[in-house]
Amino acid sequence: MGSQDVHKHILDHPAAGRVIANNNPEILERQGFVPNRIKIFDSVYTRLSDQPQYRFAVNKEAETVLPDIMKNPVQKVVRKNDISPGEKKAFLKKRRIGVMFSGGPAPGGHNVIAGLFDELKACNPESRLFGFILGADGLLESRYVEIKKQMVDALRNMGGFSMIKTGRTKIDTPKKMAQALKTCQTLGLEGLVVIGGDDSNTNAAFLAQHFISAGISVIGVPKTIDGDIQVSSDDGTKLLAASFGFHSAARAFSQNISNLASDAASDVKYWHVCKVMGRVASHLTLEAVLQTHANLAFIGEELAEYVDTERLEKAAEKGEIDYTAYGITLRHLSRIICDAIVRRAAFGKNYGVMIIPEGILESINEIQVFIIKLNKIIADFNTIHDLDFHRSFPSLNEKLDYLRRISTGMLDRNGFPIWNQRDDELFNQLPGFFQEGLLVERDLHGNFQFSQVRTEKIIMDMVTDYLGVLKEQGVYKIGIEQSYYQSFMAFRDMDPDTYAAALFTDPAARFLLVKPKIISLKTLKQALVSAGLLNPEDEIPGPVTEIFRRSEPRFKIQTHFFGYDGRGGDPTAFDCHYTYNLGLTAFHLVANGATGQMAAIKNLEQTFENWEAMGIPIARLMHLEERKGRLELVMEKSMVDLSSNAFQVFKACREKWLAADAGEDHFRKPGPVRFKGRTEDDRPITLVLNAFSG
């Protein structure tokens, strides 16, 4: 029998078919998992109860452009008692609802659709759900698919947005609004559910305003792995503690980072530098370090608040104010990292794990100034010349030449040049790839695209350079454990105590550091000659040379970016339950005639029994933000609260987790992402910590 026949025979074997099937047994079990339902959804009939105690500051611009939804209150989904036959009939009527994904994927999106579909069909099996293909593009171009049970069942509790795909097109012109409305009216939709992030929910609010006269409800659903959609009322009551997908992505990143921690502690020669998604807020970094106990982690919000008190005090002594003392610099950040590396190396740990947020550069004062100025220059060029800056100046040199040409002619409101000679000097000091990164084309929302800049390379190149200086100064050395030194020398028939005083700063220490002045074989020989242990013409004993070599640090890094892998992963149990109930909530908001509301679950930081289904007015969450040189209304992003329990716990533990001492590292293993089981996290650590009071 030929090899092809053998292979065909193997493929015909039933066991072979099972092991290479698209879905393994765990996936099949995941697809069959049934999330918990908030108790209120055990009731067929619901109503919306206004919650006037939750207030928000009113943005005047939002009030002007979104007048019909601006006065929406926070609403709670509650049981409807004493319902009349007519009301029952109205609630159970046949409905047609549309749904679309918008923006990047986040684990749990399919469960939002599953919850919406299940509740829609439970109320009336003849109701129909339509999914718009590729997000807003499908809505504008009337490309859709009717979502059927088979489609939903195949993707229950599964990651990605593959059921109907997603897109990033904005519906931001009257023409697009009219196209979107026409599509919905042609399909006879009663409601549209928009599953997306802050910009997508902003879009949902404008659609709600435009659709209100047509009687079509628009509901948003909070999606983003960055975790920066959080809502608190003016009195500080937390109405929404996290967007969906955050926990799943953080757990996926944390598992990978934990694996790197195991590698670092085993191979003891690499620093693993882990950049995680988070363009503006550092929620993912905070959750990941709490999950893994990485040696170093930087929270952008803390760096942005940094004040160099020493520089301020020196300036005060001269009767001056040093404004450059406000905000950390790249140089200072690199020095902080170097200090941590040197301290760990002194205890024999020339390895470690570091986590930085994707948008860390936005927290660096000098870089933020560059970004603001360049955004202004690019936006003004596009407006004044009605051209595209990046197409007009395709190469880096052409862009730089334009900046130099306008350096004196383009003035700010106070009459000062926007791009001055000092800017040019500082900019020229940056590496070419970073200059190009700062001048990269902005995204659709006018944001600087940090994911396209090798942030970790910029920072770690500076760290590597300065560590070289510290090595030459004799500051950066690897500590040698006393017991190892003793046994190493004795095994080679050399008295360790004879050489210890000449070699080490403290011969009695548990970890021995070679004296700072010994930085080469030449200076080593000089030290031995000075101590009377060697004649000038003699060779250094081999074991002593070997000990010196082992004290010489070689700084090696491995860089990693965690983003797309986490946003495309399968949801945790937390996100499975959360997103399914968001879908149920979205249906009940539509069924009760709400519009311009964002489906939300209150008390996420508590156990499931305390979860409450809510509708939060999106218009009340708006503020003005500069986009592409213009002020636009958008939902405000939620940053890491430096006074929160979660951050304070990290702050209290980071010295311990740095483990710059003779003890062991404190790495934590979060375990793999699962969807059930007693060992699975029921909530993100940040939510658990922030729920503590007193």
C-alpha positions in Angstrom: 0.0 0.0 0.0 1.5 3.4 -1.0 2.1 6.3 1.4 -0.9 8.2 0.1 -3.2 5.2 0.7 -1.7 4.9 4.3 -2.4 8.6 4.9 -6.0 8.2 3.6 -6.5 5.2 5.8 -5.4 7.2 8.8 -7.7 10.1 8.0 -10.6 7.6 7.7 -10.0 6.4 11.2 -12.7 7.9 13.5 -10.2 8.7 16.3 -8.1 10.8 13.8 -11.2 12.8 12.9 -11.9 13.5 16.5 -8.4 14.7 17.4 -8.0 17.0 14.4 -11.6 18.4 14.5 -12.1 22.2 14.5 -13.5 22.0 18.0 -11.8 20.1 20.8 -13.7 18.7 23.8 -13.1 21.7 25.9 -14.5 24.1 23.2 -17.6 21.9 22.9 -18.0 22.1 26.7 -17.5 25.9 26.5 -20.1 26.3 23.8 -22.6 24.4 26.0 -21.9 26.4 29.1 -25.0 28.4 30.3 -24.2 31.7 31.9 -26.1 32.8 35.0 -29.0 35.2 34.6 -29.5 38.1 36.9 -32.6 37.3 39.0 -34.7 40.1 37.5 -34.6 38.3 34.1 -36.4 35.3 35.6 -39.4 37.6 35.2 -40.9 37.8 31.7 -42.2 41.3 32.1 -40.1 44.2 33.1 -40.2 48.0 33.3 -37.6 50.7 33.8 -37.4 52.5 37.1 -35.9 56.0 37.0 -33.0 56.5 39.5 -32.9 60.3 39.9 -30.4 60.0 42.8 -27.6 59.4 40.3 -26.7 62.7 38.9 -24.1 63.9 36.4 -22.7 67.3 35.5 -24.3 68.6 32.3 -22.1 69.5 29.3 -23.7 72.5 27.6 -22.5 71.5 24.1 -23.9 68.0 24.6 -27.2 69.5 25.8 -27.3 71.6 22.6 -26.7 68.8 20.1 -28.4 65.9 21.9 -31.5 67.7 23.4 -33.9 64.7 23.1 -31.7 62.3 25.1 -29.8 64.7 27.3 -32.4 64.5 30.1 -32.5 60.7 30.2 -32.2 59.4 33.8 -30.3 56.4 35.0 -32.8 53.5 34.8 -32.9 50.2 36.5 -34.6 47.2 35.0 -37.2 45.9 37.5 -40.0 43.5 37.6 -43.4 44.7 36.2 -46.2 43.6 38.5 -50.0 43.9 38.0 -49.6 43.9 34.2 -52.7 44.1 32.1 -53.6 41.8 29.2 -52.9 44.7 26.8 -49.5 45.4 28.3 -48.7 41.7 28.1 -49.6 41.6 24.5 -47.5 44.7 23.8 -44.5 43.4 25.6 -44.6 40.0 23.8 -45.2 41.5 20.4 -43.1 40.4 17.4 -40.0 42.6 17.2 -37.2 43.3 14.7 -33.9 44.4 16.2 -30.5 45.2 14.6 -27.1 44.6 16.2 -23.5 45.6 15.2 -20.0 45.4 16.5 -17.8 48.5 16.3 -14.1 48.9 16.9 -11.6 46.2 18.0 -12.8 42.8 19.2 -13.1 42.0 22.9 -13.8 38.6 24.5 -17.5 38.2 25.2 -19.1 40.0 22.3 -20.8 36.9 21.0 -22.4 36.4 24.4 -24.0 39.9 24.1 -25.6 38.7 20.9 -26.6 35.4 22.6 -28.3 37.2 25.5 -30.1 39.6 23.1 -31.1 36.7 20.8 -32.3 34.4 23.6 -34.5 37.1 25.2 -35.9 38.3 21.9 -36.9 34.8 21.0 -38.2 33.9 24.5 -40.6 36.8 24.3 -41.7 36.0 20.8 -40.3 33.2 18.7 -41.3 35.1 15.6 -39.1 38.1 16.5 -36.0 38.5 14.3 -32.5 39.7 15.0 -30.3 41.2 12.2 -26.6 41.6 12.4 -24.8 44.3 10.3 -21.7 42.9 8.6 -18.4 44.8 9.3 -20.0 47.1 11.8 -21.1 50.6 10.6 -20.1 49.8 7.0 -22.9 47.1 7.0 -25.4 49.6 8.5 -24.5 52.3 5.9 -24.5 49.8 2.9 -27.4 47.7 4.1 -25.3 44.6 4.4 -26.7 42.3 7.0 -27.5 38.7 8.0 -30.4 37.4 10.0 -28.9 35.8 13.1 -30.2 32.3 13.6 -29.9 29.9 16.5 -27.3 27.8 14.8 -25.0 30.8 14.4 -25.5 31.8 18.1 -25.0 28.3 19.4 -21.7 27.9 17.5 -20.2 30.9 19.2 -21.6 30.9 22.7 -18.9 31.8 25.2 -16.4 32.1 22.4 -14.0 35.0 21.7 -13.7 37.3 18.7 -16.4 39.1 16.7 -16.4 36.6 13.8 -20.1 36.1 13.7 -20.8 39.4 12.0 -17.3 40.9 12.0 -16.5 44.5 13.0 -15.3 47.8 11.6 -14.1 51.2 12.6 -16.2 53.5 10.2 -17.8 56.4 12.0 -21.3 57.6 11.2 -20.4 61.3 11.6 -22.1 63.2 8.8 -25.7 64.0 8.1 -25.5 61.9 4.9 -24.3 58.9 6.8 -27.0 59.4 9.5 -29.6 59.5 6.8 -28.2 56.3 5.2 -28.2 54.5 8.6 -31.8 55.5 9.3 -32.9 54.4 5.8 -31.4 50.9 6.4 -33.1 50.6 9.7 -36.4 51.8 8.4 -36.2 49.5 5.4 -35.7 46.5 7.7 -38.5 47.7 9.9 -36.3 47.8 13.0 -37.6 48.7 16.4 -34.1 49.0 17.9 -30.4 49.0 17.1 -27.8 47.7 19.6 -24.3 49.1 19.1 -21.6 47.0 20.8 -18.4 49.1 21.1 -16.1 51.4 23.0 -16.2 55.0 24.0 -16.3 56.3 20.4 -18.8 53.7 19.4 -21.1 54.6 22.3 -20.7 58.3 21.4 -21.8 57.3 17.9 -24.8 55.5 19.4 -25.8 58.6 21.2 -25.8 60.7 18.0 -27.7 57.9 16.2 -30.3 57.8 19.0 -30.8 61.6 18.7 -31.2 61.3 14.9 -33.5 58.2 15.1 -35.8 59.5 17.8 -38.3 61.1 15.4 -38.5 57.7 13.6 -39.3 55.9 16.9 -36.2 53.6 16.6 -34.4 52.9 19.8 -30.5 52.9 19.9 -28.7 51.2 22.8 -25.0 51.1 23.4 -23.0 48.3 25.1 -19.7 49.0 26.8 -16.9 47.1 25.1 -13.1 47.6 25.4 -10.3 45.5 26.8 -8.6 48.7 27.9 -11.1 48.9 30.8 -11.4 52.7 30.4 -15.2 52.8 30.2 -16.2 53.2 33.8 -19.1 55.3 35.1 -19.5 57.0 38.5 -22.2 59.5 39.4 -21.4 62.9 40.8 -21.6 61.6 44.4 -19.0 58.9 43.6 -21.4 55.9 43.3 -19.9 53.4 40.9 -22.6 52.5 38.3 -20.3 50.6 35.9 -16.9 49.3 37.2 -15.5 47.8 34.0 -16.2 47.3 30.3 -16.5 43.8 29.0 -13.4 42.0 27.7 -11.1 43.7 30.2 -10.9 40.8 32.6 -10.4 38.2 29.8 -7.7 40.2 28.1 -5.9 41.0 31.4 -6.0 37.3 32.3 -4.7 36.2 28.9 -1.8 38.7 29.1 -1.1 37.7 32.7 -0.8 34.1 31.9 1.7 34.8 29.2 3.6 37.2 31.5 3.6 34.6 34.2 5.2 32.1 31.8 7.9 34.7 31.0 8.5 35.1 34.7 9.1 31.3 35.0 11.5 31.5 32.0 13.3 34.5 33.5 13.8 32.7 36.9 14.9 29.6 35.1 17.3 30.9 32.5 18.5 33.9 34.8 19.8 35.9 31.9 16.9 38.0 30.4 14.8 40.9 31.4 11.4 40.4 29.7 9.9 43.8 28.8 6.2 43.3 28.3 4.2 46.1 26.6 0.4 45.7 27.1 -2.4 47.5 25.3 -3.8 50.6 26.8 -3.3 53.8 24.7 -4.5 56.2 27.3 -5.4 54.4 30.6 -3.2 51.8 32.4 -5.9 49.6 33.8 -4.6 46.5 32.0 -1.1 47.1 33.3 -2.4 47.5 36.9 -4.5 44.3 36.6 -1.6 42.4 35.0 0.9 43.3 37.7 -1.6 42.4 40.5 -2.1 39.1 38.7 1.6 38.3 38.2 3.6 40.3 40.7 6.0 41.3 38.0 9.2 42.9 39.3 8.6 46.3 37.7 5.4 47.9 36.3 4.7 51.5 35.4 1.3 53.1 35.6 1.0 56.0 33.1 -1.3 58.0 35.3 1.2 58.0 38.1 4.1 59.1 35.8 1.9 61.9 34.5 1.5 63.2 38.1 5.2 63.0 38.9 6.8 66.0 40.5 10.6 66.2 41.1 10.6 67.7 44.6 14.4 67.9 44.7 14.5 70.1 41.6 11.7 72.3 43.0 13.6 72.7 46.3 16.8 73.7 44.6 15.0 76.2 42.4 13.2 77.6 45.5 16.5 78.2 47.2 17.3 80.6 44.3 13.9 82.2 44.5 12.8 80.5 41.2 10.2 78.0 40.0 11.5 75.1 37.9 8.5 74.3 35.7 10.4 71.4 34.1 10.2 69.6 37.5 6.6 68.9 36.8 6.2 65.6 34.8 8.7 62.8 34.4 11.2 62.8 31.6 12.3 59.8 29.5 15.8 60.2 31.0 14.4 60.1 34.5 12.2 57.1 33.7 15.2 55.2 32.3 17.2 56.0 35.5 14.4 54.5 37.7 14.5 51.3 35.6 18.3 51.2 35.8 18.3 51.6 39.5 15.9 48.6 39.9 18.0 46.5 37.6 21.2 47.3 39.4 19.7 46.6 42.8 18.4 43.2 41.7 21.7 42.3 40.1 23.5 43.0 43.4 21.7 40.0 44.8 22.5 37.8 41.8 19.2 38.5 40.0 20.4 39.9 36.6 16.9 39.1 35.2 13.3 40.1 35.7 10.0 41.0 34.2 8.8 44.5 33.5 5.3 45.6 32.4 4.7 48.9 30.6 1.4 50.3 29.1 1.3 50.8 25.4 0.6 54.5 25.9 3.3 55.2 28.4 4.9 57.8 26.2 1.7 59.9 26.5 2.6 60.2 30.2 6.1 61.5 29.6 5.9 65.3 29.7 8.4 66.1 26.9 6.9 63.5 24.5 3.3 64.8 25.3 4.4 68.3 24.3 5.8 67.0 21.0 2.6 65.1 20.3 0.4 68.1 21.1 2.5 70.4 18.9 2.7 68.0 16.0 -1.0 67.3 16.1 -1.6 71.0 15.9 0.8 71.5 13.0 -0.6 68.5 11.1 -4.3 69.5 11.7 -3.6 73.2 10.7 -1.8 72.1 7.5 -4.7 69.9 6.5 -7.2 72.7 7.2 -5.3 75.6 5.6 -4.2 73.8 2.5 -7.1 71.3 2.2 -4.4 68.6 1.7 -3.3 65.6 3.6 0.0 66.3 5.5 1.2 62.7 5.3 0.6 62.4 1.5 2.1 65.8 0.9 5.3 64.9 2.8 5.6 61.1 2.5 9.2 60.7 3.8 10.6 61.6 7.2 13.1 64.1 5.8 10.3 65.9 4.0 8.2 66.1 7.2 11.3 67.4 9.2 12.1 69.9 6.5 8.5 71.3 6.7 8.8 71.6 10.5 12.0 73.6 10.2 10.5 75.9 7.6 7.4 76.8 9.7 9.3 77.0 13.0 9.2 80.7 13.1 6.1 81.5 11.1 3.5 79.4 12.9 2.4 81.1 16.1 0.2 80.1 19.0 -2.5 82.3 20.5 0.2 84.1 22.6 2.3 84.9 19.6 5.1 82.4 20.2 6.3 79.9 17.6 4.6 76.6 17.9 7.7 74.7 16.7 10.8 76.6 17.9 14.5 76.1 17.7 14.6 74.3 21.0 11.9 71.8 19.8 14.0 71.2 16.8 17.1 70.5 18.8 15.3 68.1 21.2 13.6 66.4 18.3 16.9 65.8 16.5 18.2 64.1 19.6 15.6 61.4 19.3 16.3 58.2 17.3 15.2 58.3 13.7 12.6 55.5 14.1 11.1 57.4 17.0 10.9 60.7 15.0 9.1 58.8 12.3 6.8 57.2 15.0 5.9 60.7 16.3 5.1 61.8 12.8 3.1 58.7 11.9 -0.4 59.2 10.4 -3.0 59.6 13.1 -5.9 57.1 13.5 -9.5 57.8 12.4 -10.1 59.6 15.6 -7.0 61.8 15.3 -5.2 59.9 18.0 -1.5 59.3 18.0 -1.0 55.6 17.2 1.2 54.3 20.0 0.8 50.7 18.9 2.9 51.6 15.8 5.8 53.0 17.9 8.3 50.6 19.5 7.9 52.2 22.9 9.8 49.5 24.7 12.8 50.0 22.3 13.0 53.7 23.0 13.0 53.3 26.7 15.2 50.2 26.8 17.8 51.7 24.5 18.2 54.5 27.0 18.4 52.0 29.8 21.0 49.9 28.0 23.2 53.0 27.4 23.0 54.2 31.0 23.7 50.7 32.3 26.9 50.7 30.2 27.9 53.9 32.1 27.1 52.3 35.4 29.1 49.2 34.5 32.1 51.4 33.7 31.7 53.2 37.0 31.7 49.9 38.8 28.1 50.4 40.1 26.4 47.7 38.0 27.7 44.3 39.1 26.2 40.8 39.8 26.3 39.7 43.4 27.9 36.4 44.0 26.4 34.3 46.8 28.8 33.7 49.7 28.2 30.0 49.8 28.9 29.6 46.1 32.1 31.6 46.4 33.4 29.6 49.3 32.7 26.2 47.6 34.0 27.4 44.2 37.3 28.5 45.6 37.7 25.6 48.0 37.0 23.1 45.3 39.9 24.6 43.4 42.2 24.3 46.4 42.3 28.1 47.0 41.6 29.8 50.3 38.5 31.9 49.7 39.2 34.2 52.7 42.6 35.1 51.4 41.2 36.8 48.4 37.8 38.1 49.7 39.1 41.3 51.3 40.8 42.3 48.1 37.9 41.4 45.8 34.7 42.4 47.7 33.3 45.5 49.3 31.9 43.5 52.2 33.6 40.0 52.5 31.0 38.9 55.1 27.9 39.7 53.2 25.6 36.9 51.9 25.9 38.3 48.4 29.4 39.5 47.5 29.9 42.6 45.3 33.2 43.1 43.6 34.7 46.4 44.5 33.6 49.3 42.2 37.2 50.1 41.1 37.6 46.5 39.7 36.0 46.9 36.3 38.5 44.9 34.1 41.2 42.3 34.3 43.7 45.1 34.4 42.1 46.7 37.5 41.6 43.3 39.0 45.4 42.6 38.8 46.1 46.0 40.3 43.9 45.2 43.3 45.6 41.8 43.8 49.0 43.3 43.6 48.1 46.2 46.0 46.8 43.6 48.5 50.1 41.6 48.2 48.4 38.6 46.8 50.1 38.8 43.4 53.5 39.9 41.9 53.3 42.3 39.0 54.7 39.8 36.6 52.4 37.0 37.7 49.2 35.9 36.0 45.9 36.2 37.8 44.8 32.8 39.2 42.2 31.2 37.0 39.5 30.8 39.7 39.9 34.5 40.7 39.4 35.5 37.0 36.3 33.2 36.8 34.8 34.9 39.9 35.4 38.3 38.3 33.8 37.2 35.1 30.7 35.9 36.9 30.4 39.4 38.5 30.3 41.1 35.1 26.7 41.9 34.1 25.5 41.2 30.5 22.2 43.0 30.1 19.9 41.1 27.7 16.3 41.9 27.0 13.4 40.2 25.3 10.5 42.4 24.2 6.9 41.4 23.9 3.7 43.1 22.9 0.4 41.8 24.3 -2.7 43.1 22.6 -4.3 41.4 19.7 -3.8 38.0 21.3 -5.8 39.1 24.4 -8.6 40.9 22.6 -9.2 37.8 20.4 -9.2 35.3 23.3 -12.1 33.4 24.8 -13.9 35.1 27.7 -13.4 34.2 31.3 -16.3 33.0 33.4 -16.7 36.6 34.6 -17.0 38.0 31.1 -19.3 35.1 30.0 -21.8 36.0 32.7 -21.3 39.7 32.3 -21.8 39.9 28.5 -24.7 37.5 28.4 -26.5 39.8 30.9 -25.6 42.9 29.0 -27.4 41.3 26.0 -30.4 40.6 28.2 -30.3 44.2 29.5 -30.1 45.6 26.0 -33.2 43.7 25.0 -35.2 45.0 28.0 -34.1 48.6 27.4 -35.3 48.3 23.8 -38.6 46.5 24.8 -39.3 49.3 27.3 -38.8 52.1 24.8 -35.4 53.4 26.1 -33.0 55.1 23.7 -29.6 56.8 24.0 -28.9 54.6 27.0 -25.9 52.3 27.5 -26.6 48.9 28.9 -24.7 48.4 32.1 -24.4 46.1 35.1 -24.1 47.7 38.5 -22.2 46.0 41.3 -19.8 44.1 39.1 -17.3 44.5 41.9 -19.5 42.4 44.1 -20.6 38.8 43.8 -23.1 37.8 41.1 -26.1 37.8 43.4 -25.8 41.6 43.8 -25.6 42.5 40.1 -28.2 44.9 38.8 -29.3 45.6 35.2 -29.2 49.3 34.3 -29.4 51.8 31.5 -27.0 54.8 31.8 -27.6 58.0 29.7 -24.7 58.2 27.2 -25.2 61.9 26.6 -24.5 62.7 30.3 -21.1 61.1 29.9 -20.0 63.4 27.1 -17.2 66.0 27.2 -15.3 68.0 24.7 -12.0 66.6 23.5 -9.6 67.7 20.7 -9.7 65.4 17.7 -7.8 66.2 14.6 -7.4 69.8 15.7 -11.1 70.2 16.5 -13.1 70.0 19.7 -15.6 67.1 19.5 -18.1 65.6 21.9 -17.0 62.2 23.0 -17.5 59.9 26.0 -14.9 60.6 28.6 -12.3 57.8 29.2 -11.8 56.6 32.8 -8.2 56.7 34.0 -6.6 54.7 36.8 -7.6 56.4 40.1 -4.3 56.8 42.0 -6.3 56.9 45.3 -8.1 53.6 44.6 -7.5 50.6 46.7 -6.1 48.6 43.7 -3.4 51.2 42.9 -2.5 51.7 46.6 -2.1 47.9 47.1 0.2 47.9 44.1 2.1 50.9 45.4 2.5 49.2 48.8 3.7 45.9 47.3 5.9 47.0 44.4 9.1 47.1 46.5 8.4 43.6 47.8 7.7 42.4 44.2 10.9 44.0 42.9 12.6 41.5 45.2 15.9 43.4 45.2 17.1 41.4 48.2 18.5 38.0 49.1 15.0 36.4 49.2 13.1 34.6 46.4 11.0 36.4 43.8 7.3 36.7 44.5 5.9 35.8 41.1 2.3 34.8 41.0 0.7 32.3 38.6 -2.8 33.4 37.6 -3.5 30.1 35.8 -5.1 29.6 32.4 -8.3 31.3 31.3 -11.3 29.0 31.9 -15.0 29.5 31.9 -16.0 27.5 34.9 -14.6 25.7 38.0 -13.9 26.6 41.6 -10.4 27.9 40.8 -11.6 30.4 38.2 -11.5 34.1 39.2 -15.0 35.5 39.6 -13.9 39.1 39.2 -10.9 41.1 38.2 -8.5 41.7 41.1 -8.8 45.5 40.7 -12.6 45.3 41.2 -12.2 43.0 44.2 -9.8 45.4 45.9 -11.7 48.5 45.0 -14.9 47.0 46.6 -13.2 46.9 50.0 -14.2 49.8 52.3 -12.7 51.2 55.4 
